[in-house]
Amino acid sequence: MKMRTGNTGSIEAVAIDVETTGLSPACGHRVIEIAAVRVSGKGLGEAYHSLIDCGRKISPNARKVHGITDAMLRGQPLPELAFDNFRQFVGNSDLVAHNAAFDGAFLRHEFGRLGWQFNNRMHCTLAMSRRHFSDLADHRLETVLRHLFPGEGETLRPHRALDDARAAGRIWLLISNRNSTL
């Protein structure tokens, strides 16, 4: 896995996460929360976060997972503004996500709706954790975070975009740094 490095030679990327109205953009589900956190050899940096008023009702199952309600989205930025700000924040950086296929599919869908390309290279901390920690009972973000940073997973609000992006960034950075020293 080749990753971009900054001017100092440190590994750099942007960790991201999305929360959605359901499980599939092919079924018309949409992104309702997005977050991005800069990650470098120095740790986590600047962040971008937004709820998004996409005009679509949240499925009861999705609401049970992330706790975001339709009322929370009223008055929030529309997709055009939220994704333009996200696009400016991430630029052409490599992106990191836990279950990158899920986040990438939704971002490609949302960008396509706006007539934009989504070409950022994605790295998946779910795949990385399966490869490096095959003995874990499961590879949910919270499980991997607790394994790598004991005691810190209790403060995580699972399935909220900013906390999940930060967790994915920390996991990616730790595994990437381990790989670079091997």
C-alpha positions, 0 to 999 in steps of 0.5 A: 500500500503506497501512501503519499508523503508530505515535504517532511517525508511523513505520511499524510492523508485525510480521514473521512466518514459519512452517515446516511439515510440508509445503506445504499445510494442505489436505493436513493439513500443520501449522505446526511453527515460528513466529516474529514480530519487531516492526518500526518506523522504529527497526528490528527489536525484540522477538521471539517464537519457538517450535517446535511439537509438532503431533503430525504427522510432518514430510515428508522434503521439508520436513525437507530444506528447514528441517532441523527433525526430529521429535525436535526437536519432542518436548516443545515447546509444543502448538499451543494454547499456541504460537499463543495466545502468538503471537496475544498478541504480534502483536495486531491488527498488520499482518503482514509475510511473504515469500510472505505467501499461504503463511504466511497460509494456514497461520495461518488454518488453525491459528487455525481449528483452535483456533476463532479468527479470523485477521484481521490484514492481511498485506504480502508482501515477495516481491510487493514485491521482484518489483515493485521489483527485477524484474532479480533472477534470483529473489526468494527471501528470501536473494537479496533480502536479499543484494541489499539488504544485501550480505555479510549474507545469509551469516549467514542460516539460511534456512528457520528461522522467526526468521531468515526473519522478521528478514530479511523485516522488514528488507526490508519496512522498507527498501522501505517507507522508500524508498516513503515518501520518494518 
